Amino acid sequence: MRIAPKMTTPPDQDIYYQYSDGRDLLSATLIERRELLEELEKLAEAPQEPRTDGSLTRFDITRGQTILYELSFVTERIDSLIVLINGYAEKCGQPSVEIRETEAI
């Protein structure tokens, strides 16, 4: 009976994989954040709709609060990913992630 040799990756290569995976996850998380912000914007711009009691509903507060709650978790995940990615970047000599202010679209 023959046992195949165990495959291992050098530590530097493993750190690079962590760095690369972190950047991929950060990209996906930023897309998720953008989609939540777009949904919130659409919700805020929704046309006024008359309710059965005669008043007007302009903003779905429950959905708005849910989106804001989700955004808070996504923002925390982004912050954590940036810290992790920059730690890996330092160890494997890759560029770090920078946070830039952008103008509202």
N, CA, C and O atoms as CSV, one atom per row, in Angstrom:
chain,resi,resn,atom,element,x,y,z
A,1,MET,N,N,0.834,-1.166,0.000
A,1,MET,CA,C,0.000,0.000,0.000
A,1,MET,C,C,0.887,1.241,0.000
A,1,MET,O,O,1.795,1.387,0.818
A,2,ARG,N,N,0.591,2.126,-0.946
A,2,ARG,CA,C,1.399,3.326,-1.112
A,2,ARG,C,C,0.590,4.561,-0.740
A,2,ARG,O,O,-0.554,4.698,-1.172
A,3,ILE,N,N,1.151,5.446,0.039
A,3,ILE,CA,C,0.475,6.668,0.462
A,3,ILE,C,C,1.066,7.827,-0.333
A,3,ILE,O,O,2.283,7.993,-0.413
A,4,ALA,N,N,0.170,8.625,-0.921
A,4,ALA,CA,C,0.617,9.780,-1.702
A,4,ALA,C,C,1.234,10.815,-0.769
A,4,ALA,O,O,0.791,10.977,0.367
A,5,PRO,N,N,2.262,11.516,-1.255
A,5,PRO,CA,C,2.874,12.553,-0.412
A,5,PRO,C,C,1.878,13.681,-0.135
A,5,PRO,O,O,1.043,14.025,-0.972
A,6,LYS,N,N,1.996,14.228,1.040
A,6,LYS,CA,C,1.115,15.317,1.443
A,6,LYS,C,C,1.509,16.592,0.691
A,6,LYS,O,O,2.679,16.973,0.665
A,7,MET,N,N,0.515,17.244,0.081
A,7,MET,CA,C,0.775,18.481,-0.655
A,7,MET,C,C,0.740,19.654,0.324
A,7,MET,O,O,-0.223,19.819,1.073
A,8,THR,N,N,1.766,20.441,0.310
A,8,THR,CA,C,1.802,21.628,1.163
A,8,THR,C,C,2.174,22.820,0.310
A,8,THR,O,O,2.792,22.684,-0.746
A,9,THR,N,N,1.790,23.977,0.782
A,9,THR,CA,C,2.164,25.207,0.096
A,9,THR,C,C,3.147,25.955,0.973
A,9,THR,O,O,3.044,25.931,2.199
A,10,PRO,N,N,4.094,26.616,0.345
A,10,PRO,CA,C,5.030,27.422,1.137
A,10,PRO,C,C,4.266,28.507,1.896
A,10,PRO,O,O,3.231,28.975,1.422
A,11,PRO,N,N,4.759,28.908,3.057
A,11,PRO,CA,C,4.059,29.919,3.859
A,11,PRO,C,C,3.773,31.207,3.084
A,11,PRO,O,O,2.692,31.780,3.221
A,12,ASP,N,N,4.734,31.669,2.268
A,12,ASP,CA,C,4.518,32.898,1.508
A,12,ASP,C,C,3.371,32.737,0.520
A,12,ASP,O,O,2.575,33.654,0.321
A,13,GLN,N,N,3.297,31.567,-0.094
A,13,GLN,CA,C,2.230,31.317,-1.062
A,13,GLN,C,C,0.879,31.257,-0.349
A,13,GLN,O,O,-0.116,31.757,-0.872
A,14,ASP,N,N,0.835,30.662,0.814
A,14,ASP,CA,C,-0.398,30.588,1.590
A,14,ASP,C,C,-0.878,31.989,1.977
A,14,ASP,O,O,-2.071,32.282,1.902
A,15,ILE,N,N,0.048,32.844,2.387
A,15,ILE,CA,C,-0.301,34.223,2.745
A,15,ILE,C,C,-0.821,34.957,1.516
A,15,ILE,O,O,-1.775,35.729,1.610
A,16,TYR,N,N,-0.196,34.719,0.358
A,16,TYR,CA,C,-0.676,35.365,-0.863
A,16,TYR,C,C,-2.097,34.901,-1.186
A,16,TYR,O,O,-2.929,35.713,-1.591
A,17,TYR,N,N,-2.389,33.610,-1.012
A,17,TYR,CA,C,-3.743,33.104,-1.259
A,17,TYR,C,C,-4.748,33.771,-0.320
A,17,TYR,O,O,-5.851,34.129,-0.733
A,18,GLN,N,N,-4.363,33.933,0.931
A,18,GLN,CA,C,-5.238,34.619,1.889
A,18,GLN,C,C,-5.478,36.063,1.447
A,18,GLN,O,O,-6.599,36.568,1.509
A,19,TYR,N,N,-4.412,36.712,1.005
A,19,TYR,CA,C,-4.505,38.093,0.514
A,19,TYR,C,C,-5.452,38.159,-0.684
A,19,TYR,O,O,-6.340,39.011,-0.732
A,20,SER,N,N,-5.263,37.276,-1.630
A,20,SER,CA,C,-6.070,37.260,-2.846
A,20,SER,C,C,-7.535,36.952,-2.534
A,20,SER,O,O,-8.439,37.611,-3.049
A,21,ASP,N,N,-7.761,35.952,-1.692
A,21,ASP,CA,C,-9.129,35.611,-1.306
A,21,ASP,C,C,-9.798,36.776,-0.571
A,21,ASP,O,O,-10.980,37.049,-0.777
A,22,GLY,N,N,-9.045,37.448,0.273
A,22,GLY,CA,C,-9.575,38.599,1.002
A,22,GLY,C,C,-9.993,39.714,0.065
A,22,GLY,O,O,-11.039,40.334,0.256
A,23,ARG,N,N,-9.174,39.972,-0.950
A,23,ARG,CA,C,-9.522,41.007,-1.927
A,23,ARG,C,C,-10.775,40.627,-2.710
A,23,ARG,O,O,-11.619,41.478,-2.990
A,24,ASP,N,N,-10.895,39.351,-3.062
A,24,ASP,CA,C,-12.095,38.890,-3.771
A,24,ASP,C,C,-13.337,39.064,-2.901
A,24,ASP,O,O,-14.377,39.524,-3.373
A,25,LEU,N,N,-13.220,38.691,-1.624
A,25,LEU,CA,C,-14.348,38.837,-0.707
A,25,LEU,C,C,-14.680,40.312,-0.483
A,25,LEU,O,O,-15.852,40.670,-0.367
A,26,LEU,N,N,-13.671,41.159,-0.421
A,26,LEU,CA,C,-13.901,42.593,-0.274
A,26,LEU,C,C,-14.652,43.138,-1.484
A,26,LEU,O,O,-15.576,43.936,-1.331
A,27,SER,N,N,-14.266,42.716,-2.677
A,27,SER,CA,C,-14.967,43.161,-3.895
A,27,SER,C,C,-16.436,42.763,-3.852
A,27,SER,O,O,-17.311,43.573,-4.157
A,28,ALA,N,N,-16.707,41.516,-3.471
A,28,ALA,CA,C,-18.092,41.041,-3.386
A,28,ALA,C,C,-18.871,41.814,-2.319
A,28,ALA,O,O,-20.048,42.119,-2.509
A,29,THR,N,N,-18.225,42.127,-1.213
A,29,THR,CA,C,-18.877,42.853,-0.122
A,29,THR,C,C,-19.164,44.295,-0.525
A,29,THR,O,O,-20.192,44.851,-0.139
A,30,LEU,N,N,-18.274,44.901,-1.292
A,30,LEU,CA,C,-18.513,46.260,-1.781
A,30,LEU,C,C,-19.688,46.293,-2.757
A,30,LEU,O,O,-20.457,47.254,-2.777
A,31,ILE,N,N,-19.821,45.248,-3.559
A,31,ILE,CA,C,-20.968,45.152,-4.472
A,31,ILE,C,C,-22.252,45.023,-3.663
A,31,ILE,O,O,-23.255,45.664,-3.976
A,32,GLU,N,N,-22.220,44.196,-2.623
A,32,GLU,CA,C,-23.389,44.034,-1.755
A,32,GLU,C,C,-23.772,45.368,-1.125
A,32,GLU,O,O,-24.953,45.702,-1.037
A,33,ARG,N,N,-22.769,46.130,-0.685
A,33,ARG,CA,C,-23.025,47.449,-0.087
A,33,ARG,C,C,-23.657,48.391,-1.099
A,33,ARG,O,O,-24.619,49.092,-0.788
A,34,ARG,N,N,-23.109,48.406,-2.322
A,34,ARG,CA,C,-23.649,49.274,-3.365
A,34,ARG,C,C,-25.113,48.933,-3.662
A,34,ARG,O,O,-25.940,49.827,-3.838
A,35,GLU,N,N,-25.426,47.635,-3.717
A,35,GLU,CA,C,-26.796,47.215,-3.994
A,35,GLU,C,C,-27.747,47.635,-2.872
A,35,GLU,O,O,-28.873,48.053,-3.138
A,36,LEU,N,N,-27.302,47.526,-1.633
A,36,LEU,CA,C,-28.125,47.970,-0.510
A,36,LEU,C,C,-28.355,49.481,-0.563
A,36,LEU,O,O,-29.463,49.953,-0.307
A,37,LEU,N,N,-27.309,50.236,-0.895
A,37,LEU,CA,C,-27.456,51.690,-0.995
A,37,LEU,C,C,-28.407,52.070,-2.131
A,37,LEU,O,O,-29.202,53.000,-1.993
A,38,GLU,N,N,-28.326,51.353,-3.249
A,38,GLU,CA,C,-29.234,51.617,-4.366
A,38,GLU,C,C,-30.681,51.310,-3.971
A,38,GLU,O,O,-31.597,52.055,-4.318
A,39,GLU,N,N,-30.873,50.213,-3.248
A,39,GLU,CA,C,-32.220,49.856,-2.792
A,39,GLU,C,C,-32.768,50.920,-1.840
A,39,GLU,O,O,-33.941,51.287,-1.916
A,40,LEU,N,N,-31.921,51.405,-0.957
A,40,LEU,CA,C,-32.338,52.448,-0.027
A,40,LEU,C,C,-32.698,53.729,-0.771
A,40,LEU,O,O,-33.670,54.399,-0.423
A,41,GLU,N,N,-31.923,54.066,-1.787
A,41,GLU,CA,C,-32.206,55.262,-2.584
A,41,GLU,C,C,-33.545,55.125,-3.314
A,41,GLU,O,O,-34.341,56.063,-3.332
A,42,LYS,N,N,-33.792,53.963,-3.914
A,42,LYS,CA,C,-35.067,53.730,-4.600
A,42,LYS,C,C,-36.231,53.805,-3.622
A,42,LYS,O,O,-37.294,54.337,-3.941
A,43,LEU,N,N,-36.018,53.272,-2.444
A,43,LEU,CA,C,-37.055,53.307,-1.417
A,43,LEU,C,C,-37.375,54.753,-1.036
A,43,LEU,O,O,-38.539,55.108,-0.851
A,44,ALA,N,N,-36.350,55.573,-0.921
A,44,ALA,CA,C,-36.546,56.976,-0.549
A,44,ALA,C,C,-37.226,57.769,-1.653
A,44,ALA,O,O,-37.912,58.754,-1.380
A,45,GLU,N,N,-37.040,57.346,-2.890
A,45,GLU,CA,C,-37.625,58.062,-4.027
A,45,GLU,C,C,-38.963,57.481,-4.470
A,45,GLU,O,O,-39.523,57.931,-5.469
A,46,ALA,N,N,-39.482,56.501,-3.757
A,46,ALA,CA,C,-40.748,55.861,-4.135
A,46,ALA,C,C,-41.866,56.891,-4.151
A,46,ALA,O,O,-41.910,57.779,-3.299
A,47,PRO,N,N,-42.765,56.777,-5.112
A,47,PRO,CA,C,-43.867,57.750,-5.177
A,47,PRO,C,C,-44.800,57.615,-3.977
A,47,PRO,O,O,-44.893,56.562,-3.347
A,48,GLN,N,N,-45.477,58.703,-3.688
A,48,GLN,CA,C,-46.417,58.694,-2.574
A,48,GLN,C,C,-47.604,57.803,-2.939
A,48,GLN,O,O,-48.099,57.834,-4.066
A,49,GLU,N,N,-48.044,57.022,-1.978
A,49,GLU,CA,C,-49.182,56.136,-2.196
A,49,GLU,C,C,-50.229,56.398,-1.115
A,49,GLU,O,O,-49.908,56.422,0.073
A,50,PRO,N,N,-51.481,56.594,-1.531
A,50,PRO,CA,C,-52.527,56.806,-0.522
A,50,PRO,C,C,-52.798,55.523,0.264
A,50,PRO,O,O,-52.799,54.427,-0.298
A,51,ARG,N,N,-53.025,55.673,1.551
A,51,ARG,CA,C,-53.360,54.531,2.407
A,51,ARG,C,C,-54.871,54.512,2.617
A,51,ARG,O,O,-55.568,55.463,2.264
A,52,THR,N,N,-55.355,53.450,3.179
A,52,THR,CA,C,-56.797,53.308,3.394
A,52,THR,C,C,-57.357,54.346,4.363
A,52,THR,O,O,-58.540,54.679,4.301
A,53,ASP,N,N,-56.518,54.853,5.251
A,53,ASP,CA,C,-57.005,55.856,6.208
A,53,ASP,C,C,-56.905,57.284,5.666
A,53,ASP,O,O,-57.174,58.244,6.388
A,54,GLY,N,N,-56.514,57.423,4.383
A,54,GLY,CA,C,-56.456,58.732,3.750
A,54,GLY,C,C,-55.110,59.414,3.820
A,54,GLY,O,O,-54.890,60.399,3.114
A,55,SER,N,N,-54.196,58.922,4.650
A,55,SER,CA,C,-52.872,59.540,4.727
A,55,SER,C,C,-51.987,58.997,3.597
A,55,SER,O,O,-52.351,58.037,2.918
A,56,LEU,N,N,-50.851,59.610,3.413
A,56,LEU,CA,C,-49.930,59.200,2.354
A,56,LEU,C,C,-48.729,58.467,2.950
A,56,LEU,O,O,-48.182,58.881,3.972
A,57,THR,N,N,-48.334,57.394,2.312
A,57,THR,CA,C,-47.136,56.674,2.721
A,57,THR,C,C,-46.045,57.001,1.726
A,57,THR,O,O,-46.186,56.714,0.537
A,58,ARG,N,N,-44.986,57.582,2.179
A,58,ARG,CA,C,-43.903,57.952,1.283
A,58,ARG,C,C,-42.698,57.035,1.453
A,58,ARG,O,O,-41.968,56.791,0.492
A,59,PHE,N,N,-42.484,56.532,2.643
A,59,PHE,CA,C,-41.271,55.776,2.915
A,59,PHE,C,C,-41.610,54.562,3.755
A,59,PHE,O,O,-42.237,54.682,4.808
A,60,ASP,N,N,-41.199,53.396,3.291
A,60,ASP,CA,C,-41.401,52.158,4.037
A,60,ASP,C,C,-40.342,52.103,5.142
A,60,ASP,O,O,-39.216,51.653,4.931
A,61,ILE,N,N,-40.739,52.571,6.312
A,61,ILE,CA,C,-39.794,52.697,7.424
A,61,ILE,C,C,-39.216,51.347,7.827
A,61,ILE,O,O,-38.023,51.245,8.113
A,62,THR,N,N,-40.041,50.324,7.852
A,62,THR,CA,C,-39.562,49.006,8.270
A,62,THR,C,C,-38.478,48.504,7.329
A,62,THR,O,O,-37.433,48.031,7.778
A,63,ARG,N,N,-38.721,48.604,6.032
A,63,ARG,CA,C,-37.716,48.152,5.065
A,63,ARG,C,C,-36.479,49.045,5.140
A,63,ARG,O,O,-35.356,48.548,5.041
A,64,GLY,N,N,-36.664,50.336,5.310
A,64,GLY,CA,C,-35.535,51.253,5.435
A,64,GLY,C,C,-34.653,50.916,6.630
A,64,GLY,O,O,-33.426,50.940,6.529
A,65,GLN,N,N,-35.281,50.602,7.761
A,65,GLN,CA,C,-34.514,50.225,8.946
A,65,GLN,C,C,-33.769,48.912,8.731
A,65,GLN,O,O,-32.639,48.746,9.191
A,66,THR,N,N,-34.415,47.979,8.027
A,66,THR,CA,C,-33.769,46.695,7.735
A,66,THR,C,C,-32.541,46.896,6.859
A,66,THR,O,O,-31.495,46.291,7.095
A,67,ILE,N,N,-32.672,47.745,5.853
A,67,ILE,CA,C,-31.534,48.023,4.964
A,67,ILE,C,C,-30.399,48.674,5.750
A,67,ILE,O,O,-29.237,48.303,5.587
A,68,LEU,N,N,-30.730,49.639,6.599
A,68,LEU,CA,C,-29.700,50.300,7.407
A,68,LEU,C,C,-29.014,49.319,8.348
A,68,LEU,O,O,-27.804,49.397,8.556
A,69,TYR,N,N,-29.780,48.400,8.912
A,69,TYR,CA,C,-29.227,47.365,9.788
A,69,TYR,C,C,-28.256,46.483,9.003
A,69,TYR,O,O,-27.152,46.198,9.466
A,70,GLU,N,N,-28.681,46.051,7.804
A,70,GLU,CA,C,-27.812,45.231,6.955
A,70,GLU,C,C,-26.555,46.006,6.562
A,70,GLU,O,O,-25.458,45.448,6.538
A,71,LEU,N,N,-26.717,47.288,6.255
A,71,LEU,CA,C,-25.565,48.120,5.890
A,71,LEU,C,C,-24.558,48.226,7.028
A,71,LEU,O,O,-23.352,48.276,6.786
A,72,SER,N,N,-25.042,48.261,8.263
A,72,SER,CA,C,-24.109,48.360,9.390
A,72,SER,C,C,-23.235,47.113,9.474
A,72,SER,O,O,-22.040,47.215,9.749
A,73,PHE,N,N,-23.819,45.931,9.240
A,73,PHE,CA,C,-23.028,44.698,9.250
A,73,PHE,C,C,-22.063,44.635,8.076
A,73,PHE,O,O,-20.919,44.205,8.225
A,74,VAL,N,N,-22.530,45.065,6.906
A,74,VAL,CA,C,-21.667,45.055,5.722
A,74,VAL,C,C,-20.495,45.999,5.925
A,74,VAL,O,O,-19.367,45.678,5.548
A,75,THR,N,N,-20.749,47.153,6.513
A,75,THR,CA,C,-19.686,48.133,6.766
A,75,THR,C,C,-18.659,47.573,7.751
A,75,THR,O,O,-17.457,47.767,7.568
A,76,GLU,N,N,-19.118,46.891,8.779
A,76,GLU,CA,C,-18.189,46.268,9.727
A,76,GLU,C,C,-17.350,45.194,9.042
A,76,GLU,O,O,-16.155,45.064,9.308
A,77,ARG,N,N,-17.989,44.425,8.155
A,77,ARG,CA,C,-17.267,43.382,7.422
A,77,ARG,C,C,-16.201,44.020,6.521
A,77,ARG,O,O,-15.086,43.508,6.424
A,78,ILE,N,N,-16.537,45.123,5.869
A,78,ILE,CA,C,-15.574,45.823,5.012
A,78,ILE,C,C,-14.381,46.299,5.840
A,78,ILE,O,O,-13.231,46.103,5.447
A,79,ASP,N,N,-14.652,46.920,6.978
A,79,ASP,CA,C,-13.570,47.398,7.846
A,79,ASP,C,C,-12.652,46.254,8.270
A,79,ASP,O,O,-11.428,46.382,8.234
A,80,SER,N,N,-13.256,45.135,8.672
A,80,SER,CA,C,-12.462,43.978,9.110
A,80,SER,C,C,-11.638,43.402,7.966
A,80,SER,O,O,-10.472,43.051,8.145
A,81,LEU,N,N,-12.251,43.306,6.794
A,81,LEU,CA,C,-11.523,42.772,5.637
A,81,LEU,C,C,-10.329,43.647,5.271
A,81,LEU,O,O,-9.264,43.131,4.932
A,82,ILE,N,N,-10.497,44.947,5.337
A,82,ILE,CA,C,-9.396,45.857,5.011
A,82,ILE,C,C,-8.229,45.633,5.966
A,82,ILE,O,O,-7.074,45.582,5.542
A,83,VAL,N,N,-8.531,45.500,7.248
A,83,VAL,CA,C,-7.468,45.258,8.232
A,83,VAL,C,C,-6.754,43.937,7.929
A,83,VAL,O,O,-5.525,43.881,7.938
A,84,LEU,N,N,-7.524,42.874,7.660
A,84,LEU,CA,C,-6.926,41.566,7.358
A,84,LEU,C,C,-6.098,41.604,6.072
A,84,LEU,O,O,-4.966,41.121,6.036
A,85,ILE,N,N,-6.672,42.179,5.029
A,85,ILE,CA,C,-5.971,42.246,3.740
A,85,ILE,C,C,-4.668,43.014,3.877
A,85,ILE,O,O,-3.636,42.592,3.354
A,86,ASN,N,N,-4.711,44.139,4.576
A,86,ASN,CA,C,-3.489,44.931,4.732
A,86,ASN,C,C,-2.435,44.195,5.557
A,86,ASN,O,O,-1.238,44.375,5.332
A,87,GLY,N,N,-2.868,43.370,6.505
A,87,GLY,CA,C,-1.928,42.534,7.249
A,87,GLY,C,C,-1.252,41.524,6.335
A,87,GLY,O,O,-0.037,41.338,6.396
A,88,TYR,N,N,-2.041,40.870,5.487
A,88,TYR,CA,C,-1.472,39.917,4.523
A,88,TYR,C,C,-0.594,40.640,3.500
A,88,TYR,O,O,0.460,40.133,3.114
A,89,ALA,N,N,-1.028,41.824,3.062
A,89,ALA,CA,C,-0.260,42.584,2.076
A,89,ALA,C,C,1.135,42.910,2.611
A,89,ALA,O,O,2.126,42.827,1.886
A,90,GLU,N,N,1.191,43.274,3.866
A,90,GLU,CA,C,2.474,43.606,4.492
A,90,GLU,C,C,3.397,42.383,4.536
A,90,GLU,O,O,4.606,42.493,4.334
A,91,LYS,N,N,2.800,41.216,4.805
A,91,LYS,CA,C,3.598,39.998,4.921
A,91,LYS,C,C,4.071,39.457,3.569
A,91,LYS,O,O,5.132,38.840,3.480
A,92,CYS,N,N,3.274,39.691,2.515
A,92,CYS,CA,C,3.653,39.098,1.223
A,92,CYS,C,C,4.082,40.134,0.186
A,92,CYS,O,O,4.254,39.803,-0.987
A,93,GLY,N,N,4.256,41.386,0.612
A,93,GLY,CA,C,4.785,42.411,-0.283
A,93,GLY,C,C,3.832,42.840,-1.387
A,93,GLY,O,O,4.272,43.231,-2.468
A,94,GLN,N,N,2.537,42.771,-1.126
A,94,GLN,CA,C,1.528,43.197,-2.102
A,94,GLN,C,C,0.997,44.569,-1.707
A,94,GLN,O,O,1.170,45.008,-0.570
A,95,PRO,N,N,0.342,45.250,-2.665
A,95,PRO,CA,C,-0.211,46.572,-2.330
A,95,PRO,C,C,-1.335,46.462,-1.290
A,95,PRO,O,O,-2.128,45.521,-1.296
A,96,SER,N,N,-1.367,47.436,-0.420
A,96,SER,CA,C,-2.413,47.455,0.600
A,96,SER,C,C,-3.685,48.071,0.023
A,96,SER,O,O,-3.674,48.658,-1.059
A,97,VAL,N,N,-4.763,47.927,0.757
A,97,VAL,CA,C,-6.050,48.508,0.369
A,97,VAL,C,C,-6.119,49.884,0.996
A,97,VAL,O,O,-5.862,50.059,2.187
A,98,GLU,N,N,-6.470,50.854,0.174
A,98,GLU,CA,C,-6.606,52.217,0.669
A,98,GLU,C,C,-8.070,52.602,0.713
A,98,GLU,O,O,-8.853,52.184,-0.140
A,99,ILE,N,N,-8.436,53.382,1.682
A,99,ILE,CA,C,-9.796,53.884,1.796
A,99,ILE,C,C,-9.804,55.297,1.227
A,99,ILE,O,O,-9.047,56.164,1.664
A,100,ARG,N,N,-10.670,55.510,0.249
A,100,ARG,CA,C,-10.773,56.831,-0.369
A,100,ARG,C,C,-12.187,57.355,-0.245
A,100,ARG,O,O,-13.156,56.601,-0.336
A,101,GLU,N,N,-12.289,58.638,-0.039
A,101,GLU,CA,C,-13.581,59.286,-0.037
A,101,GLU,C,C,-14.008,59.461,-1.491
A,101,GLU,O,O,-13.203,59.846,-2.339
A,102,THR,N,N,-15.275,59.179,-1.773
A,102,THR,CA,C,-15.785,59.387,-3.125
A,102,THR,C,C,-16.970,60.323,-3.068
A,102,THR,O,O,-17.622,60.465,-2.033
A,103,GLU,N,N,-17.238,60.950,-4.177
A,103,GLU,CA,C,-18.377,61.852,-4.241
A,103,GLU,C,C,-19.641,61.038,-4.455
A,103,GLU,O,O,-19.616,59.979,-5.082
A,104,ALA,N,N,-20.729,61.540,-3.934
A,104,ALA,CA,C,-22.023,60.877,-4.119
A,104,ALA,C,C,-22.386,60.889,-5.605
A,104,ALA,O,O,-22.113,61.845,-6.330
A,105,ILE,N,N,-22.993,59.820,-6.013
A,105,ILE,CA,C,-23.377,59.699,-7.426
A,105,ILE,C,C,-24.703,60.344,-7.673
A,105,ILE,O,O,-25.190,60.342,-8.803
